[in-house]
């Protein structure tokens, strides 16, 4: 997209324009600075003629403005002028996950997974599906705080699901129901998050993105991903559940995913794993506790200990076993069958 900088300056007179930060299908992003507030910003410049794009640019700005969450990018302003749509957002100087993932430790990968899950929990609570979770849409601020961005193809849903109006998303991360243009729900975003986390942990996605598109789609629909190489089983199990073909077999919510991942990472990497990750997180209390507290070992004591016998006298053995005819037998509830992984 070719943009006349003079048009942007005229539309945003309170801002100084800086360098170009990036470009995409519908526009580009410029660095800017508010003159009076001395606040650095990112200015997303979009062609108003493309307003019919999925979600709409104004809708994206409204969605982001309604979310006040530390792991979602903040929007400061929205302006339409001279055929342009301008979204003024916080500047995320730490770059994208795409640029940061080289050499990322397993602890850092899991920390990113928690941050994205927290952002999705916020979005889903407002009945918004992101539909395009991928490394390019995960950024870091200057202090390594993870931010989810680009709600350009986000979709509102009512109840538990929404009907897709068309195939939208990035094929490498698309859930089966997105490919089939079926009913979408929060578990659709979890599938993309599972794909993202698999790639971060294993160093490569489960399905070769170089495959022809029909073949890649077929893998998403029919091929069960192999367990990610060299990833401990507790963490691998969380990821593979999110990649179940059947949406109902995935975690029931982004919050549940975060809890499962926090517990698994604590079990595998120890109680200080978030500190070692180098990633700043703003977590709900229960997720923070799950991430910091290793699972407790089972209590070795019997469930219903018997009272000690009378002191030994004469030839009686010491502490003979005693019957307790009034006690009820201990009834144990059988453990539920494991959930299929899809």
Backbone torsions as a table, in degrees:
resi	resn	phi	psi	omega
1	UNK	NA	126.0	176.6
2	UNK	-89.0	128.1	-177.4
3	UNK	-124.9	131.9	173.4
4	UNK	-82.8	112.2	-177.0
5	UNK	-59.9	-29.8	179.1
6	UNK	-63.2	-32.8	177.2
7	UNK	-65.5	-41.8	-179.6
8	UNK	-66.6	-42.8	178.3
9	UNK	-60.2	-42.4	-179.9
10	UNK	-66.1	-34.6	-178.5
11	UNK	-77.1	-27.8	-177.0
12	UNK	-127.2	70.8	-174.7
13	UNK	-65.9	-19.4	-178.8
14	UNK	-81.1	-3.6	-173.5
15	UNK	-116.7	145.0	166.6
16	UNK	-93.3	138.0	179.8
17	UNK	-93.3	143.5	177.6
18	UNK	-117.4	-146.3	-175.1
19	UNK	-76.9	163.7	173.6
20	UNK	-78.6	129.7	-178.4
21	UNK	-95.8	-25.5	-178.4
22	UNK	178.1	173.3	179.6
23	UNK	-147.5	153.1	-179.7
24	UNK	-143.1	-165.2	-175.3
25	UNK	-64.5	-35.2	-172.9
26	UNK	-106.5	-5.0	-178.0
27	UNK	171.8	-156.9	-179.0
28	UNK	-140.8	171.0	-179.5
29	UNK	-124.0	127.9	178.7
30	UNK	-112.9	148.8	170.9
31	UNK	-79.4	145.3	178.8
32	UNK	-147.3	172.0	178.6
33	UNK	-147.7	127.7	176.9
34	UNK	-74.7	122.8	-172.8
35	UNK	-63.3	-43.3	-174.5
36	UNK	-81.2	-35.1	-177.0
37	UNK	-91.0	-9.8	-175.6
38	UNK	53.0	41.0	-178.6
39	UNK	-110.9	123.9	175.5
40	UNK	-75.4	139.5	-176.9
41	UNK	-138.9	166.8	168.2
42	UNK	-112.6	133.8	-178.0
43	UNK	-113.6	112.8	177.9
44	UNK	-87.6	117.3	-175.9
45	UNK	-105.6	121.6	-173.8
46	UNK	-127.8	149.8	179.0
47	UNK	-83.9	118.7	-177.9
48	UNK	-60.1	-22.8	178.8
49	UNK	-66.8	-18.7	178.4
50	UNK	-95.0	15.1	-176.2
51	UNK	-59.9	-19.5	177.0
52	UNK	-76.9	-0.7	176.6
53	UNK	-60.0	156.8	-175.8
54	UNK	-51.5	127.4	177.1
55	UNK	89.2	-41.2	-178.1
56	UNK	82.7	143.7	-175.3
57	UNK	-69.4	-41.2	178.2
58	UNK	-63.5	-39.2	178.2
59	UNK	-62.7	-39.3	177.7
60	UNK	-61.1	-45.1	179.9
61	UNK	-62.9	-41.1	180.0
62	UNK	-65.2	-41.0	179.1
63	UNK	-60.9	-48.2	-178.4
64	UNK	-66.3	-39.2	-179.7
65	UNK	-64.5	-27.9	-179.0
66	UNK	-80.2	-11.9	-177.5
67	UNK	-101.3	115.6	175.7
68	UNK	-109.7	84.2	-176.1
69	UNK	-139.9	137.2	-176.2
70	UNK	-63.0	-19.6	-180.0
71	UNK	-103.7	17.0	173.6
72	UNK	-123.0	134.2	-179.4
73	UNK	-58.4	142.0	-178.6
74	UNK	-94.8	142.2	176.7
75	UNK	-107.0	133.6	-179.6
76	UNK	-102.5	-29.5	-175.6
77	UNK	-162.7	159.5	174.2
78	UNK	-139.3	129.6	-176.7
79	UNK	-135.6	138.1	170.9
80	UNK	-116.4	128.1	-179.3
81	UNK	-163.4	136.7	173.6
82	UNK	51.0	43.6	176.9
83	UNK	78.5	9.1	179.4
84	UNK	-116.8	148.5	169.6
85	UNK	-114.3	128.0	-174.4
86	UNK	-123.0	121.9	176.2
87	UNK	-110.5	118.3	179.6
88	UNK	-96.7	119.7	-174.0
89	UNK	-126.8	169.0	174.4
90	UNK	-65.3	144.9	178.3
91	UNK	-83.0	127.8	179.6
92	UNK	-109.1	95.5	-169.6
93	UNK	-80.0	-8.2	-176.9
94	UNK	-82.9	-4.2	177.9
95	UNK	85.2	178.7	-177.4
96	UNK	-86.6	163.3	174.2
97	UNK	-62.3	-32.3	177.2
98	UNK	-56.6	-41.7	-178.0
99	UNK	-81.5	-16.5	-173.9
100	UNK	-103.6	-10.9	-168.3
101	UNK	-79.7	-14.9	179.1
102	UNK	-61.1	122.1	179.6
103	UNK	75.9	11.6	-179.5
104	UNK	-65.3	134.9	-179.8
105	UNK	-75.2	159.6	176.0
106	UNK	-58.2	-37.9	178.1
107	UNK	-62.4	-42.4	179.2
108	UNK	-65.5	-39.8	178.7
109	UNK	-60.9	-44.3	179.6
110	UNK	-67.0	-35.1	177.5
111	UNK	-64.5	-41.6	175.6
112	UNK	-60.8	-41.8	178.0
113	UNK	-59.0	-40.9	177.8
114	UNK	-65.0	-42.9	-178.6
115	UNK	-62.8	-44.6	179.9
116	UNK	-65.4	-40.3	178.2
117	UNK	-62.0	-39.1	177.5
118	UNK	-64.8	-41.5	177.6
119	UNK	-62.9	-41.3	179.2
120	UNK	-67.5	-35.1	176.5
121	UNK	-58.9	-42.7	177.9
122	UNK	-63.9	-47.9	-178.4
123	UNK	-62.6	-45.2	-177.6
124	UNK	-66.7	-32.0	176.7
125	UNK	-64.5	-23.7	176.8
126	UNK	-99.0	15.3	177.9
127	UNK	60.7	41.8	179.0
128	UNK	-124.0	128.2	172.5
129	UNK	-98.5	136.2	179.5
130	UNK	-75.8	-51.1	175.7
131	UNK	73.3	2.5	179.2
132	UNK	-148.8	47.5	175.2
133	UNK	-70.3	121.9	179.6
134	UNK	-163.8	165.8	-175.1
135	UNK	-57.8	-35.1	-179.3
136	UNK	-66.6	-21.0	-178.7
137	UNK	-101.2	10.3	173.8
138	UNK	-115.2	118.8	-176.9
139	UNK	-122.9	169.3	178.3
140	UNK	-123.7	142.0	171.4
141	UNK	-83.2	-176.7	-176.1
142	UNK	-63.5	-21.1	-179.7
143	UNK	-102.0	18.4	177.6
144	UNK	69.0	25.6	172.8
145	UNK	-85.9	128.7	-176.1
146	UNK	-77.8	137.8	179.4
147	UNK	-132.8	132.7	172.3
148	UNK	-89.9	132.7	-177.7
149	UNK	-126.9	-177.7	171.5
150	UNK	57.1	77.1	172.9
151	UNK	-95.3	33.5	-174.8
152	UNK	-65.1	-28.5	176.9
153	UNK	-114.6	21.5	177.9
154	UNK	-59.4	153.0	-178.0
155	UNK	-136.0	135.5	175.6
156	UNK	-78.7	148.0	176.4
157	UNK	-135.5	154.1	177.6
158	UNK	-115.6	141.5	-178.9
159	UNK	70.4	-120.6	-176.2
160	UNK	-112.0	-4.9	-174.9
161	UNK	-159.9	167.8	175.4
162	UNK	-135.6	153.2	177.3
163	UNK	-90.5	124.3	179.5
164	UNK	-67.8	137.5	177.3
165	UNK	-92.4	-8.8	179.4
166	UNK	-178.9	169.6	-179.5
167	UNK	-80.9	114.8	-178.4
168	UNK	-137.1	142.6	-179.7
169	UNK	135.6	-173.4	177.9
170	UNK	-105.4	118.0	-171.5
171	UNK	-50.2	-35.9	-177.7
172	UNK	-60.5	-26.0	-174.1
173	UNK	-119.8	8.6	-172.4
174	UNK	-79.7	135.6	177.2
175	UNK	-73.6	156.2	178.7
176	UNK	-52.9	-40.0	-177.9
177	UNK	-69.2	-25.9	173.1
178	UNK	-69.3	-42.6	-179.7
179	UNK	-63.7	-38.1	-178.7
180	UNK	-84.6	1.1	-177.7
181	UNK	52.3	51.3	-177.8
182	UNK	-105.5	-152.1	-179.9
183	UNK	-80.1	127.7	-178.1
184	UNK	-108.7	146.9	177.9
185	UNK	-150.5	-174.2	179.2
186	UNK	-53.4	-32.3	-179.8
187	UNK	-66.7	-18.5	175.5
188	UNK	-64.6	-43.7	176.4
189	UNK	-67.6	-32.7	178.9
190	UNK	-65.2	-36.7	177.4
191	UNK	-60.1	-46.7	178.9
192	UNK	-62.5	-39.4	177.5
193	UNK	-65.1	-38.5	175.6
194	UNK	-61.3	-43.0	177.3
195	UNK	-61.9	-44.1	179.3
196	UNK	-60.2	-47.3	-176.9
197	UNK	-69.0	-37.9	175.9
198	UNK	-56.6	-47.6	-178.1
199	UNK	-63.5	-41.0	179.7
200	UNK	-65.8	-40.8	-175.3
201	UNK	-78.0	-40.3	-175.1
202	UNK	-91.9	-15.9	-178.5
203	UNK	87.3	-4.0	179.0
204	UNK	-158.6	151.1	178.3
205	UNK	-72.2	162.6	-179.5
206	UNK	-68.3	-26.7	-179.6
207	UNK	-120.8	136.4	-176.1
208	UNK	-65.6	115.2	-178.7
209	UNK	-68.8	-10.9	178.5
210	UNK	-81.9	-6.8	177.4
211	UNK	-61.0	150.9	170.8
212	UNK	-55.6	146.5	-172.9
213	UNK	-53.7	-45.2	178.6
214	UNK	-59.6	-37.7	179.4
215	UNK	-69.3	-39.8	177.9
216	UNK	-63.5	-43.9	176.9
217	UNK	-58.8	-41.9	-177.7
218	UNK	-64.7	-35.4	176.3
219	UNK	-63.7	-44.1	177.0
220	UNK	-59.5	-34.9	-175.8
221	UNK	-80.3	-36.4	-166.0
222	UNK	-124.5	-22.7	-171.3
223	UNK	-97.7	122.2	177.0
224	UNK	-74.6	127.8	179.7
225	UNK	-63.6	140.7	172.6
226	UNK	-70.0	149.8	175.4
227	UNK	-53.9	135.0	-178.2
228	UNK	-60.4	133.4	-174.6
229	UNK	-61.8	136.1	174.0
230	UNK	64.5	16.4	177.9
231	UNK	-100.6	125.2	-179.0
232	UNK	-55.4	146.1	-172.0
233	UNK	-56.9	-42.9	-179.2
234	UNK	-58.0	-41.1	178.6
235	UNK	-73.1	-42.3	178.7
236	UNK	-58.3	-39.8	-178.9
237	UNK	-62.5	-39.2	178.8
238	UNK	-63.5	-44.6	-179.1
239	UNK	-64.5	-46.3	-176.7
240	UNK	-66.7	-32.4	176.0
241	UNK	-64.3	-39.6	178.1
242	UNK	-64.5	-22.0	-178.3
243	UNK	-96.9	15.0	176.4
244	UNK	-60.7	141.6	179.1
245	UNK	-65.5	-37.7	179.5
246	UNK	-84.5	119.2	-179.8
247	UNK	-55.2	-32.2	-178.1
248	UNK	-69.3	-18.3	-179.6
249	UNK	-88.6	-8.5	176.3
250	UNK	-79.2	175.1	176.2
251	UNK	-56.8	145.6	-175.0
252	UNK	-69.5	-15.0	-179.5
253	UNK	-163.4	165.8	175.6
254	UNK	-64.4	-34.4	178.1
255	UNK	-65.7	-41.4	177.7
256	UNK	-64.0	-39.8	176.3
257	UNK	-59.0	-46.3	-179.0
258	UNK	-61.9	-41.7	178.3
259	UNK	-62.4	-46.3	179.6
260	UNK	-60.9	-43.7	-178.3
261	UNK	-68.2	-40.1	179.6
262	UNK	-61.6	-45.2	179.7
263	UNK	-65.1	-43.9	-178.4
264	UNK	-64.5	-43.6	-179.5
265	UNK	-65.7	-38.0	178.0
266	UNK	-65.3	-40.4	179.3
267	UNK	-63.4	-38.4	-174.2
268	UNK	-86.6	-43.6	-170.3
269	UNK	-105.0	-7.7	178.3
270	UNK	96.3	167.9	-169.6
271	UNK	-71.8	-16.4	-179.6
272	UNK	-103.7	23.2	-172.4
273	UNK	-67.1	-33.3	179.8
274	UNK	-66.7	-41.8	177.8
275	UNK	-59.3	-42.8	-179.4
276	UNK	-69.6	-21.9	-176.3
277	UNK	-66.5	-28.3	-176.3
278	UNK	77.1	5.8	-179.6
279	UNK	-102.1	131.0	176.7
280	UNK	-82.4	133.3	-178.5
281	UNK	-129.4	148.0	171.5
282	UNK	-122.0	94.7	-170.3
283	UNK	-107.4	151.4	169.2
284	UNK	-61.1	153.4	-174.0
285	UNK	-58.7	-41.3	-176.5
286	UNK	-69.2	-32.8	178.0
287	UNK	-73.2	-40.0	176.4
288	UNK	-60.7	-42.4	179.6
289	UNK	-65.1	-41.9	179.3
290	UNK	-64.3	-34.3	-179.6
291	UNK	-74.4	-25.4	-174.8
292	UNK	-99.3	-17.1	-172.9
293	UNK	-112.1	111.3	177.4
294	UNK	-62.8	152.9	177.8
295	UNK	-60.6	139.6	-178.2
296	UNK	-78.7	140.6	177.4
297	UNK	-66.2	154.0	179.3
298	UNK	-64.4	143.2	178.6
299	UNK	-70.9	120.0	-176.7
300	UNK	-74.8	-11.1	-177.6
301	UNK	-71.4	149.8	178.6
302	UNK	-64.1	152.2	-179.5
303	UNK	-63.8	-40.1	-176.5
304	UNK	-131.3	76.0	-175.5
305	UNK	-62.7	143.1	179.7
306	UNK	-84.8	146.1	177.3
307	UNK	-66.8	150.6	179.2
308	UNK	-67.7	149.3	179.4
309	UNK	-76.1	174.3	179.2
310	UNK	-67.1	158.9	177.7
311	UNK	-55.9	144.7	-177.9
312	UNK	-70.6	139.2	175.6
313	UNK	-134.6	144.6	177.0
314	UNK	57.6	-129.2	-174.8
315	UNK	-93.8	4.5	-179.7
316	UNK	-67.7	142.9	176.5
317	UNK	-68.0	150.3	178.8
318	UNK	-69.0	137.7	177.6
319	UNK	49.7	58.5	179.3
320	UNK	-67.1	150.7	177.7
321	UNK	-64.0	143.8	179.4
322	UNK	-121.5	147.2	178.1
323	UNK	-85.6	154.2	177.5
324	UNK	-129.9	79.8	-170.6
325	UNK	-66.1	-16.3	-177.2
326	UNK	-91.1	-11.4	-176.7
327	UNK	-79.9	145.7	176.7
328	UNK	-81.3	145.9	174.7
329	UNK	-63.2	146.1	179.5
330	UNK	-74.2	122.1	178.7
331	UNK	-101.0	130.6	-179.3
332	UNK	-111.8	131.8	178.0
333	UNK	-81.1	125.9	-179.1
334	UNK	-61.0	145.0	179.4
335	UNK	-68.1	142.1	179.2
336	UNK	-66.2	150.8	178.2
337	UNK	-63.9	145.6	179.2
338	UNK	-62.6	146.4	-178.6
339	UNK	-73.6	136.8	177.8
340	UNK	-63.4	149.4	179.7
341	UNK	-91.0	-1.5	178.5
342	UNK	90.8	NA	NA
